[in-house]
Amino acid sequence: MNPSPDIDSDLLASYVAGEADAAQQAVVEQWAASAPEHARELERLRSVWSWSEGPSQVADVDVDSAWKKVSTQMDEARVIPLGRPKRSTWAWVAAAAAVVGVLLVGRVLLSPTQQELVATTVHNNALLEDSSQVVLSPASRLVAVMGEERSVELDGQAYFEVKRDEQRPFVVHTTHVDVTVLGTAFEVTAFDGNDTVTVRVRHGKVRVAIRQAQGDSAGDTLVLTAGEQTTWVRGDRLLEREVIGPVERWAGRIIQFNNAPLQQVVDELNSVYDSRIVLGTAAISGCPLTASFGDEPIDEIVRVIANTFGFEIIRNADGSFTLTGDGC
């Protein structure tokens, strides 16, 4: 932006900087009143100057530190007597505008982006921007912002395997409960409109806190570790620790057995894989199994079970499996 040729640039800059004497002010104001474009040009220059001297509105950027270097040099330029034109003032106005522009660009570039995931009828497997993994269950939605706090707003059910970062907590916000972790695998079930929220921990540790409603005292807080869960019910102000069951399913694909009787194991596998596994002898039905299975094919899972207990596998003509053995 260059001032009109009928007024001196330094005089115009002195005016907006508040350094013009009465005679100089009169000249500038007369010039601004002589034409609409002059008035607009003066107003634009005032705006740039007010940005440079006013309090910064740029969030999440250390504006004070960046601006201090410029304003200090501007203050040094102002020690020149007021009645003397200052050739450097216009340059400092331009520098101020440049600093503001750089900071605004920095804000855009440094602001964390919002990531939205939706699952309709099938599970949605995704990687968040911090490299944490999430499996969103059907009819669920989440919005994640990976800033200084890794924040997730959840409506529905999601399984998380969180990338550990001690400097940036990972917080799952639901309507009634907040779940904070550093690095772990856990699941939150919190559908908007439902009266319950369930948090289950596969491994690691999480902190569950009931959100404080307006006018209420702070809600209960509970730390859960691997193999534990809690279920909040609307109206409750306390959280209770529970042990997860012998058979747990995570993310719709991971099956975890915790000292589960073998008969319960094969029943679950037959349900998930639509397979047919039969125990050939009653003596092995109570053998306890502790294991986790993900995307392995069913024949590989059967082989793992057989090797664990020393059982024999019989592959039948109809594709079913029979496990036989003398006991555990």
NUMAR-564014 format. One record per residue (C-alpha): residue in three letters; x, y, z. Coordinates in pm, 1 decimal, decimal comma. Layout:
N
[site "Ala"; [X; Y; Z]]
...
This chain:
328
[site "Met"; [0,0; 0,0; 0,0]]
[site "Asn"; [155,1; 334,0; -112,2]]
[site "Pro"; [12,5; 671,0; -1,0]]
[site "Ser"; [-122,7; 914,0; -257,7]]
[site "Pro"; [149,5; 1123,8; -425,0]]
[site "Asp"; [6,9; 1447,0; -280,2]]
[site "Ile"; [107,7; 1359,9; 76,6]]
[site "Asp"; [440,7; 1255,6; 224,7]]
[site "Ser"; [465,0; 889,5; 334,9]]
[site "Asp"; [656,6; 976,0; 651,1]]
[site "Leu"; [400,5; 1238,4; 749,1]]
[site "Leu"; [117,1; 986,2; 707,3]]
[site "Ala"; [304,1; 724,9; 911,0]]
[site "Ser"; [381,1; 978,8; 1184,1]]
[site "Tyr"; [10,9; 1061,8; 1205,9]]
[site "Val"; [-109,7; 703,4; 1263,8]]
[site "Ala"; [178,1; 646,1; 1506,8]]
[site "Gly"; [59,4; 942,8; 1714,5]]
[site "Glu"; [383,6; 1131,9; 1662,7]]
[site "Ala"; [262,8; 1417,9; 1442,6]]
[site "Asp"; [238,0; 1767,9; 1588,3]]
[site "Ala"; [-78,6; 1978,5; 1555,8]]
[site "Ala"; [18,7; 2128,9; 1220,1]]
[site "Gln"; [106,5; 1790,3; 1074,1]]
[site "Gln"; [-220,8; 1640,8; 1201,2]]
[site "Ala"; [-414,7; 1917,8; 1030,5]]
[site "Val"; [-240,7; 1847,7; 699,1]]
[site "Val"; [-320,8; 1474,1; 715,0]]
[site "Glu"; [-682,6; 1526,7; 816,6]]
[site "Gln"; [-733,3; 1780,9; 538,2]]
[site "Trp"; [-583,8; 1536,3; 290,5]]
[site "Ala"; [-810,4; 1251,9; 415,2]]
[site "Ala"; [-1118,5; 1471,5; 383,5]]
[site "Ser"; [-1035,4; 1573,9; 28,5]]
[site "Ala"; [-1123,3; 1239,4; -132,4]]
[site "Pro"; [-1294,2; 910,6; -26,6]]
[site "Glu"; [-996,0; 705,6; -140,3]]
[site "His"; [-769,6; 911,5; 86,3]]
[site "Ala"; [-994,2; 843,1; 385,2]]
[site "Arg"; [-996,3; 469,1; 305,0]]
[site "Glu"; [-617,7; 463,3; 274,5]]
[site "Leu"; [-576,5; 633,5; 611,0]]
[site "Glu"; [-816,6; 386,9; 771,8]]
[site "Arg"; [-626,7; 89,6; 628,3]]
[site "Leu"; [-301,9; 226,3; 769,2]]
[site "Arg"; [-463,6; 276,8; 1109,4]]
[site "Ser"; [-581,9; -86,5; 1103,9]]
[site "Val"; [-231,8; -217,3; 1033,4]]
[site "Trp"; [-91,1; -1,1; 1310,6]]
[site "Ser"; [-356,5; -110,3; 1561,8]]
[site "Trp"; [-276,3; -474,9; 1485,5]]
[site "Ser"; [89,5; -411,1; 1552,7]]
[site "Glu"; [40,5; -230,7; 1885,0]]
[site "Gly"; [-273,6; -393,2; 2022,1]]
[site "Pro"; [-293,8; -717,0; 2223,0]]
[site "Ser"; [-251,9; -1022,1; 2004,8]]
[site "Gln"; [-559,5; -1224,7; 1915,5]]
[site "Val"; [-361,0; -1514,5; 1770,8]]
[site "Ala"; [-409,6; -1820,9; 1986,8]]
[site "Asp"; [-156,2; -2095,7; 2047,1]]
[site "Val"; [133,6; -1890,8; 1907,3]]
[site "Asp"; [391,5; -1704,1; 2114,7]]
[site "Val"; [301,2; -1364,5; 1975,1]]
[site "Asp"; [448,3; -1168,9; 2267,3]]
[site "Ser"; [796,0; -1302,9; 2208,5]]
[site "Ala"; [784,4; -1244,5; 1833,0]]
[site "Trp"; [635,6; -899,4; 1860,5]]
[site "Lys"; [866,9; -783,3; 2140,1]]
[site "Lys"; [1160,9; -776,5; 1900,8]]
[site "Val"; [973,9; -551,8; 1658,2]]
[site "Ser"; [817,6; -320,6; 1916,1]]
[site "Thr"; [1152,4; -265,9; 2090,7]]
[site "Gln"; [1306,9; -141,9; 1768,1]]
[site "Met"; [1000,3; 72,3; 1701,1]]
[site "Asp"; [1039,0; 232,3; 2044,3]]
[site "Glu"; [1402,2; 311,3; 1966,9]]
[site "Ala"; [1295,0; 483,2; 1643,9]]
[site "Arg"; [1053,0; 704,3; 1837,6]]
[site "Val"; [1324,2; 883,2; 2036,5]]
[site "Ile"; [1370,5; 1115,3; 1736,1]]
[site "Pro"; [1214,2; 1461,8; 1806,1]]
[site "Leu"; [846,4; 1471,9; 1710,3]]
[site "Gly"; [871,0; 1760,3; 1467,7]]
[site "Arg"; [1129,4; 1583,9; 1254,8]]
[site "Pro"; [1012,2; 1350,2; 974,2]]
[site "Lys"; [1112,8; 988,1; 1049,5]]
[site "Arg"; [1206,2; 794,8; 738,9]]
[site "Ser"; [1209,5; 464,8; 931,3]]
[site "Thr"; [852,4; 486,4; 1066,0]]
[site "Trp"; [687,4; 371,0; 743,4]]
[site "Ala"; [925,6; 76,4; 728,2]]
[site "Trp"; [824,5; -25,4; 1081,6]]
[site "Val"; [457,8; -10,0; 986,0]]
[site "Ala"; [533,0; -247,6; 699,6]]
[site "Ala"; [732,3; -469,8; 935,5]]
[site "Ala"; [441,1; -477,7; 1178,8]]
[site "Ala"; [205,8; -584,0; 903,6]]
[site "Ala"; [447,8; -856,3; 797,2]]
[site "Val"; [479,4; -988,9; 1153,3]]
[site "Val"; [102,0; -1004,2; 1195,4]]
[site "Gly"; [68,0; -1182,2; 860,9]]
[site "Val"; [330,3; -1440,7; 950,7]]
[site "Leu"; [166,2; -1509,7; 1286,2]]
[site "Leu"; [-174,9; -1553,0; 1127,1]]
[site "Val"; [-31,9; -1799,5; 875,9]]
[site "Gly"; [144,5; -1978,0; 1161,4]]
[site "Arg"; [-181,0; -2013,3; 1347,3]]
[site "Val"; [-345,0; -2180,5; 1048,1]]
[site "Leu"; [-50,6; -2413,8; 991,5]]
[site "Leu"; [-4,7; -2507,8; 1358,4]]
[site "Ser"; [-370,3; -2547,4; 1457,7]]
[site "Pro"; [-462,2; -2914,7; 1500,8]]
[site "Thr"; [-701,8; -3046,8; 1241,2]]
[site "Gln"; [-1030,4; -3216,0; 1320,9]]
[site "Gln"; [-1074,1; -3578,9; 1222,6]]
[site "Glu"; [-1425,2; -3722,9; 1203,1]]
[site "Leu"; [-1503,8; -4094,5; 1177,4]]
[site "Val"; [-1840,3; -4261,8; 1127,8]]
[site "Ala"; [-1939,0; -4629,5; 1125,2]]
[site "Thr"; [-2280,9; -4719,4; 987,0]]
[site "Thr"; [-2337,9; -5094,6; 950,1]]
[site "Val"; [-1983,7; -5234,1; 980,6]]
[site "His"; [-1681,5; -5163,1; 1197,9]]
[site "Asn"; [-1455,8; -4878,3; 1086,7]]
[site "Asn"; [-1084,2; -4941,4; 1143,3]]
[site "Ala"; [-882,5; -4617,9; 1134,4]]
[site "Leu"; [-555,7; -4456,1; 1235,3]]
[site "Leu"; [-574,9; -4125,7; 1421,1]]
[site "Glu"; [-327,8; -3846,5; 1348,5]]
[site "Asp"; [-117,2; -3934,4; 1655,3]]
[site "Ser"; [-84,3; -4293,6; 1522,8]]
[site "Ser"; [-330,6; -4430,9; 1777,8]]
[site "Gln"; [-560,6; -4699,0; 1638,8]]
[site "Val"; [-937,5; -4696,1; 1673,2]]
[site "Val"; [-1207,0; -4941,5; 1574,1]]
[site "Leu"; [-1546,2; -4774,1; 1563,3]]
[site "Ser"; [-1847,4; -5000,0; 1608,9]]
[site "Pro"; [-2157,2; -4974,8; 1388,9]]
[site "Ala"; [-2392,4; -4678,8; 1452,4]]
[site "Ser"; [-2107,7; -4483,5; 1614,7]]
[site "Arg"; [-1934,0; -4152,9; 1550,7]]
[site "Leu"; [-1627,4; -3975,9; 1687,8]]
[site "Val"; [-1448,0; -3647,6; 1634,9]]
[site "Ala"; [-1076,9; -3631,8; 1721,9]]
[site "Val"; [-847,7; -3330,0; 1759,4]]
[site "Met"; [-483,5; -3417,8; 1820,1]]
[site "Gly"; [-354,0; -3098,4; 1986,4]]
[site "Glu"; [-175,3; -3047,1; 2318,9]]
[site "Glu"; [-451,1; -3266,7; 2457,5]]
[site "Arg"; [-546,5; -3552,2; 2231,3]]
[site "Ser"; [-920,8; -3506,4; 2251,5]]
[site "Val"; [-1190,5; -3742,4; 2122,9]]
[site "Glu"; [-1564,9; -3677,9; 2135,1]]
[site "Leu"; [-1747,1; -4012,3; 2116,9]]
[site "Asp"; [-2107,4; -4105,4; 2050,9]]
[site "Gly"; [-2129,2; -4483,0; 2039,0]]
[site "Gln"; [-1874,1; -4757,7; 2092,8]]
[site "Ala"; [-1504,5; -4751,8; 2007,5]]
[site "Tyr"; [-1200,3; -4961,6; 2084,5]]
[site "Phe"; [-872,3; -4768,6; 2119,2]]
[site "Glu"; [-507,5; -4870,5; 2112,2]]
[site "Val"; [-344,0; -4545,3; 2216,5]]
[site "Lys"; [4,4; -4436,8; 2111,1]]
[site "Arg"; [187,3; -4354,9; 2433,5]]
[site "Asp"; [275,9; -3987,1; 2478,7]]
[site "Glu"; [324,1; -3876,8; 2839,5]]
[site "Gln"; [327,6; -3509,1; 2738,8]]
[site "Arg"; [-11,9; -3526,9; 2568,0]]
[site "Pro"; [-290,1; -3709,7; 2753,0]]
[site "Phe"; [-546,8; -3890,8; 2541,7]]
[site "Val"; [-899,2; -3806,6; 2661,2]]
[site "Val"; [-1224,0; -3959,2; 2540,9]]
[site "His"; [-1516,0; -3728,0; 2616,4]]
[site "Thr"; [-1870,1; -3863,6; 2631,2]]
[site "Thr"; [-2189,7; -3695,1; 2743,1]]
[site "His"; [-2153,2; -3816,3; 3102,0]]
[site "Val"; [-1803,4; -3961,9; 3147,7]]
[site "Asp"; [-1445,7; -3866,4; 3056,7]]
[site "Val"; [-1174,7; -4132,0; 3011,2]]
[site "Thr"; [-808,0; -4025,2; 3030,8]]
[site "Val"; [-512,8; -4244,0; 2928,5]]
[site "Leu"; [-145,7; -4219,1; 2835,6]]
[site "Gly"; [-102,0; -4542,5; 2644,4]]
[site "Thr"; [-325,5; -4846,4; 2659,6]]
[site "Ala"; [-597,0; -5051,5; 2489,6]]
[site "Phe"; [-951,6; -5001,1; 2608,6]]
[site "Glu"; [-1310,5; -4973,7; 2495,1]]
[site "Val"; [-1577,4; -4713,5; 2568,5]]
[site "Thr"; [-1946,6; -4769,8; 2505,1]]
[site "Ala"; [-2141,9; -4444,9; 2536,2]]
[site "Phe"; [-2429,8; -4395,0; 2297,5]]
[site "Asp"; [-2598,8; -4056,7; 2331,0]]
[site "Gly"; [-2943,8; -4109,1; 2478,1]]
[site "Asn"; [-2849,2; -4428,5; 2661,6]]
[site "Asp"; [-2854,4; -4438,5; 3041,2]]
[site "Thr"; [-2523,2; -4622,6; 3076,8]]
[site "Val"; [-2155,3; -4581,5; 2989,8]]
[site "Thr"; [-1918,2; -4880,5; 3003,8]]
[site "Val"; [-1538,3; -4862,6; 3005,9]]
[site "Arg"; [-1332,9; -5182,6; 2969,8]]
[site "Val"; [-951,8; -5204,2; 2982,7]]
[site "Arg"; [-768,8; -5466,8; 2784,5]]
[site "His"; [-420,5; -5360,7; 2892,8]]
[site "Gly"; [-265,6; -5052,5; 3046,7]]
[site "Lys"; [-444,2; -4806,9; 3274,7]]
[site "Val"; [-719,1; -4544,2; 3238,7]]
[site "Arg"; [-883,3; -4287,6; 3463,9]]
[site "Val"; [-1262,6; -4265,6; 3443,5]]
[site "Ala"; [-1434,1; -3952,7; 3575,7]]
[site "Ile"; [-1804,3; -3872,5; 3593,5]]
[site "Arg"; [-1858,1; -3532,8; 3432,8]]
[site "Gln"; [-1974,2; -3264,8; 3673,1]]
[site "Ala"; [-2320,5; -3137,6; 3592,0]]
[site "Gln"; [-2394,8; -2771,2; 3647,3]]
[site "Gly"; [-2472,8; -2710,6; 4011,3]]
[site "Asp"; [-2357,0; -3057,8; 4120,0]]
[site "Ser"; [-2053,1; -3154,0; 4319,7]]
[site "Ala"; [-1764,3; -3322,8; 4141,5]]
[site "Gly"; [-1838,8; -3677,0; 4030,5]]
[site "Asp"; [-1649,6; -3989,1; 4124,5]]
[site "Thr"; [-1313,7; -4085,4; 3970,4]]
[site "Leu"; [-1185,1; -4439,4; 3930,1]]
[site "Val"; [-857,3; -4579,7; 3793,1]]
[site "Leu"; [-894,2; -4904,3; 3599,9]]
[site "Thr"; [-617,1; -5146,5; 3503,6]]
[site "Ala"; [-602,1; -5442,2; 3266,2]]
[site "Gly"; [-888,3; -5686,4; 3310,1]]
[site "Glu"; [-1114,0; -5434,3; 3484,2]]
[site "Gln"; [-1424,7; -5244,6; 3382,0]]
[site "Thr"; [-1685,4; -5007,6; 3519,4]]
[site "Thr"; [-2041,2; -4926,0; 3416,7]]
[site "Trp"; [-2193,8; -4587,3; 3498,1]]
[site "Val"; [-2572,4; -4565,9; 3520,7]]
[site "Arg"; [-2756,3; -4234,5; 3485,4]]
[site "Gly"; [-2801,7; -4074,6; 3825,9]]
[site "Asp"; [-2507,4; -4253,1; 3986,9]]
[site "Arg"; [-2237,5; -4040,8; 4150,5]]
[site "Leu"; [-2010,4; -4335,9; 4224,3]]
[site "Leu"; [-1817,9; -4575,6; 3999,9]]
[site "Glu"; [-1765,2; -4939,6; 4091,9]]
[site "Arg"; [-1473,6; -5156,8; 3984,3]]
[site "Glu"; [-1559,5; -5488,1; 3820,6]]
[site "Val"; [-1354,5; -5776,4; 3679,9]]
[site "Ile"; [-1417,5; -5842,5; 3312,5]]
[site "Gly"; [-1563,7; -6180,7; 3225,3]]
[site "Pro"; [-1381,7; -6496,0; 3118,1]]
[site "Val"; [-1477,0; -6430,3; 2755,7]]
[site "Glu"; [-1446,4; -6080,1; 2609,5]]
[site "Arg"; [-1473,5; -5953,9; 2255,5]]
[site "Trp"; [-1286,4; -5636,9; 2150,9]]
[site "Ala"; [-1343,7; -5428,5; 1840,1]]
[site "Gly"; [-1567,8; -5695,4; 1695,1]]
[site "Arg"; [-1268,9; -5909,9; 1595,9]]
[site "Ile"; [-1043,8; -5973,7; 1898,3]]
[site "Ile"; [-1154,6; -6253,0; 2130,0]]
[site "Gln"; [-992,8; -6266,6; 2472,4]]
[site "Phe"; [-1024,1; -6567,7; 2702,6]]
[site "Asn"; [-932,6; -6537,2; 3069,6]]
[site "Asn"; [-924,7; -6879,3; 3234,5]]
[site "Ala"; [-1235,3; -6959,8; 3032,3]]
[site "Pro"; [-1359,1; -7322,2; 3040,2]]
[site "Leu"; [-1289,3; -7490,5; 2708,4]]
[site "Gln"; [-1656,9; -7557,6; 2643,8]]
[site "Gln"; [-1724,8; -7182,0; 2669,3]]
[site "Val"; [-1426,1; -7118,6; 2441,4]]
[site "Val"; [-1552,4; -7341,3; 2161,3]]
[site "Asp"; [-1905,8; -7203,6; 2196,8]]
[site "Glu"; [-1774,2; -6850,0; 2145,7]]
[site "Leu"; [-1552,8; -6951,3; 1853,0]]
[site "Asn"; [-1839,8; -7133,5; 1682,6]]
[site "Ser"; [-2052,5; -6819,5; 1720,3]]
[site "Val"; [-1790,8; -6576,8; 1588,2]]
[site "Tyr"; [-1651,1; -6792,4; 1306,2]]
[site "Asp"; [-1971,8; -6977,0; 1219,3]]
[site "Ser"; [-1766,0; -7292,7; 1263,1]]
[site "Arg"; [-1827,9; -7628,3; 1430,9]]
[site "Ile"; [-1579,5; -7733,9; 1694,2]]
[site "Val"; [-1672,7; -8035,6; 1905,9]]
[site "Leu"; [-1512,2; -8166,8; 2224,6]]
[site "Gly"; [-1465,7; -8542,6; 2184,9]]
[site "Thr"; [-1445,8; -8614,9; 2557,7]]
[site "Ala"; [-1623,5; -8458,1; 2852,9]]
[site "Ala"; [-1302,6; -8463,5; 3055,0]]
[site "Ile"; [-1157,3; -8169,1; 2862,7]]
[site "Ser"; [-1462,7; -7939,6; 2871,3]]
[site "Gly"; [-1347,1; -7760,9; 3187,0]]
[site "Cys"; [-984,6; -7703,8; 3084,7]]
[site "Pro"; [-912,6; -7330,3; 3142,9]]
[site "Leu"; [-777,0; -7129,4; 2850,4]]
[site "Thr"; [-615,2; -6785,1; 2865,6]]
[site "Ala"; [-544,2; -6649,5; 2517,9]]
[site "Ser"; [-630,8; -6376,5; 2270,3]]
[site "Phe"; [-715,6; -6424,0; 1904,4]]
[site "Gly"; [-754,9; -6161,1; 1637,4]]
[site "Asp"; [-780,5; -6223,3; 1265,7]]
[site "Glu"; [-633,3; -6573,1; 1268,7]]
[site "Pro"; [-819,3; -6837,1; 1063,2]]
[site "Ile"; [-1022,2; -7083,8; 1265,4]]
[site "Asp"; [-802,6; -7383,5; 1179,3]]
[site "Glu"; [-499,8; -7199,7; 1321,0]]
[site "Ile"; [-687,7; -7117,7; 1640,8]]
[site "Val"; [-790,9; -7481,3; 1682,4]]
[site "Arg"; [-427,8; -7585,7; 1635,7]]
[site "Val"; [-314,6; -7338,8; 1906,3]]
[site "Ile"; [-570,3; -7476,0; 2150,0]]
[site "Ala"; [-470,2; -7834,7; 2076,1]]
[site "Asn"; [-99,8; -7758,3; 2121,9]]
[site "Thr"; [-169,5; -7576,8; 2449,1]]
[site "Phe"; [-324,9; -7884,4; 2610,0]]
[site "Gly"; [-168,5; -8162,4; 2402,0]]
[site "Phe"; [-499,0; -8255,4; 2239,2]]
[site "Glu"; [-553,3; -8439,6; 1912,2]]
[site "Ile"; [-737,8; -8266,4; 1626,2]]
[site "Ile"; [-969,4; -8465,2; 1401,4]]
[site "Arg"; [-1073,1; -8281,1; 1084,5]]
[site "Asn"; [-1409,9; -8421,0; 980,5]]
[site "Ala"; [-1536,9; -8455,1; 624,6]]
[site "Asp"; [-1799,4; -8183,6; 680,0]]
[site "Gly"; [-1525,5; -7933,1; 775,7]]
[site "Ser"; [-1586,4; -7950,3; 1150,2]]
[site "Phe"; [-1317,6; -8009,5; 1414,6]]
[site "Thr"; [-1312,9; -8260,2; 1699,7]]
[site "Leu"; [-1074,4; -8214,1; 1991,4]]
[site "Thr"; [-988,9; -8519,3; 2197,7]]
[site "Gly"; [-766,3; -8572,2; 2496,9]]
[site "Asp"; [-738,2; -8735,7; 2838,6]]
[site "Gly"; [-781,7; -8410,9; 3030,6]]
[site "Cys"; [-591,2; -8096,2; 3120,2]]
